């Protein structure tokens, strides 16, 4: 396994759209293993392949406290949403910033596993938030896109300040 380089906002590659996975082979399994290693190293609960510059529809998710319940989601599609929840979200591509975002409270997800087998799961709470957040990445949508212009501008300034302090 290997750590992957995570794209940081405002990298324009974060706006790319991912293409469906069509080949389920050892290369795909290696990509997924590397995504999980990278996500865990960054203390994230989710990682979309676009964030590591892989333009395929792949998500690595683990919202468990034990960090031992990885969920690999390939070619995801939300087939049902209901309710509304507002939760603070952060993002590995936006280190150090968090903001409340409106998301569906519950959803049903249709996807494929590492072997190309279809499955569906029902999700709510943090898992539902994570799925929606990471799926947005696959379509070039960032969590700041869900915020008001004022909050977007504040977040940009905060990120600039964090970058200046880091370098």
C-alpha positions as CSV (number, residue, x, y, z in Angstrom):
1,X,0.0,0.0,0.0
2,X,1.0,3.6,-0.5
3,X,0.0,7.0,0.6
4,X,-1.5,9.1,-2.2
5,X,-1.1,12.8,-2.6
6,X,-4.4,14.6,-1.7
7,X,-5.3,17.6,-3.8
8,X,-5.8,20.8,-1.8
9,X,-8.3,23.5,-2.6
10,X,-8.2,25.5,-4.8
11,X,-6.6,22.9,-7.1
12,X,-8.8,23.0,-10.3
13,X,-8.5,19.2,-10.6
14,X,-11.0,19.0,-7.6
15,X,-13.6,20.3,-10.1
16,X,-13.1,17.4,-12.5
17,X,-15.9,14.8,-13.0
18,X,-15.2,11.2,-12.4
19,X,-15.9,8.4,-15.0
20,X,-17.6,5.1,-14.1
21,X,-15.4,2.2,-13.2
22,X,-15.6,-0.5,-15.9
23,X,-12.7,-2.8,-15.0
24,X,-12.6,-4.6,-11.7
25,X,-9.1,-6.0,-11.4
26,X,-6.0,-6.0,-9.1
27,X,-5.2,-2.4,-10.2
28,X,-8.6,-1.2,-8.9
29,X,-8.1,-3.1,-5.6
30,X,-4.7,-1.5,-5.2
31,X,-6.2,2.0,-5.8
32,X,-8.8,1.3,-3.1
33,X,-6.3,0.0,-0.6
34,X,-4.1,3.1,-1.2
35,X,-7.2,5.3,-0.8
36,X,-8.1,3.8,2.6
37,X,-4.5,4.1,3.8
38,X,-4.4,7.7,2.7
39,X,-7.8,8.4,4.3
40,X,-6.8,6.9,7.6
41,X,-3.5,8.7,7.6
42,X,-5.4,12.0,7.2
43,X,-7.9,11.1,10.0
44,X,-10.7,11.3,7.5
45,X,-14.0,9.4,7.4
46,X,-14.3,9.5,3.6
47,X,-12.2,10.0,0.5
48,X,-13.2,10.3,-3.1
49,X,-10.9,9.2,-5.9
50,X,-11.0,12.7,-7.5
51,X,-9.3,14.0,-4.3
52,X,-6.2,11.9,-5.1
53,X,-6.4,12.7,-8.8
54,X,-8.0,9.5,-9.9
55,X,-10.9,10.3,-12.2
56,X,-13.0,7.2,-11.5
57,X,-16.2,6.9,-9.4
58,X,-14.6,5.4,-6.3
59,X,-15.3,6.2,-2.6
60,X,-13.5,5.0,0.5
61,X,-15.6,5.4,3.6
62,X,-15.2,4.4,7.3
63,X,-17.3,6.3,9.8
64,X,-16.8,3.8,12.6
65,X,-15.1,4.7,15.9
66,X,-12.9,1.7,15.6
67,X,-11.7,2.6,12.1
68,X,-12.2,-1.0,11.2
69,X,-15.3,-0.9,9.1
70,X,-14.2,0.2,5.6
71,X,-16.9,0.6,3.0
72,X,-15.7,0.7,-0.6
73,X,-18.3,2.2,-2.9
74,X,-17.9,2.1,-6.7
75,X,-20.1,3.8,-9.3
76,X,-22.5,5.1,-6.5
77,X,-26.0,6.4,-7.2
78,X,-28.4,7.8,-4.6
79,X,-31.8,6.3,-5.5
80,X,-33.8,7.8,-2.6
81,X,-33.4,10.7,-0.2
82,X,-35.6,12.0,2.6
83,X,-35.5,14.6,5.4
84,X,-32.9,17.2,6.1
85,X,-30.0,17.4,8.5
86,X,-27.4,20.1,9.1
87,X,-24.0,18.8,10.2
88,X,-20.6,20.3,10.5
89,X,-18.5,19.0,7.7
90,X,-14.8,19.2,7.1
91,X,-12.7,17.9,4.1
92,X,-9.3,16.5,3.7
93,X,-8.9,18.8,0.7
94,X,-9.8,21.8,3.0
95,X,-7.6,21.2,6.1
96,X,-8.6,23.0,9.2
97,X,-12.0,24.4,8.1
98,X,-15.5,23.2,9.0
99,X,-18.9,24.5,8.3
100,X,-22.6,23.3,8.6
101,X,-24.0,22.0,5.4
102,X,-27.6,20.9,4.5
103,X,-27.8,17.3,3.5
104,X,-30.5,14.6,3.2
105,X,-31.1,12.9,6.6
106,X,-31.6,9.5,5.1
107,X,-30.8,7.9,1.8
108,X,-30.6,4.7,-0.2
109,X,-27.5,4.1,-2.1
110,X,-27.0,1.7,-5.1
111,X,-23.4,0.9,-5.9
112,X,-20.9,-1.8,-6.7
113,X,-18.3,-3.5,-4.7
114,X,-14.6,-4.3,-5.6
115,X,-15.8,-7.3,-7.6
116,X,-18.4,-5.5,-9.6
117,X,-21.3,-6.9,-7.7
118,X,-24.2,-4.5,-7.1
119,X,-25.5,-3.7,-3.7
120,X,-27.8,-1.3,-1.9
121,X,-27.5,0.2,1.6
122,X,-29.7,2.6,3.6
123,X,-27.8,5.3,5.4
124,X,-28.5,8.0,7.9
125,X,-26.6,10.3,10.2
126,X,-22.8,10.6,9.6
127,X,-22.8,7.8,7.0
128,X,-25.5,9.6,4.9
129,X,-23.5,12.9,5.2
130,X,-20.3,11.2,4.2
131,X,-21.8,9.5,1.2
132,X,-23.3,12.8,-0.1
133,X,-20.1,14.8,0.6
134,X,-17.9,12.3,-1.2
135,X,-20.3,11.8,-4.1
136,X,-20.3,15.5,-4.7
137,X,-16.5,15.3,-5.2
138,X,-17.1,12.8,-8.0
139,X,-19.2,15.4,-9.8
140,X,-16.7,18.3,-9.2
141,X,-18.9,19.8,-6.4
142,X,-17.1,20.9,-3.2
143,X,-18.8,21.4,0.2
144,X,-18.2,25.1,0.1
145,X,-20.5,25.2,-3.0
146,X,-23.4,24.5,-0.5
147,X,-22.5,27.7,1.5
148,X,-23.6,31.3,1.1
149,X,-21.2,33.6,-0.8
150,X,-20.3,35.3,2.5
151,X,-19.3,32.0,4.1
152,X,-17.4,30.9,1.0
153,X,-15.4,34.1,1.2
154,X,-14.7,33.7,4.9
155,X,-13.6,30.1,4.3
156,X,-11.2,31.2,1.5
157,X,-9.6,33.8,3.7
158,X,-9.2,31.3,6.5
159,X,-7.6,28.7,4.2
160,X,-5.2,31.4,2.9
161,X,-4.2,32.3,6.5
162,X,-3.7,28.6,7.3
163,X,-1.5,28.1,4.2
164,X,0.6,31.2,5.0
165,X,1.2,29.8,8.6
166,X,2.1,26.4,7.2
167,X,4.6,27.5,4.6
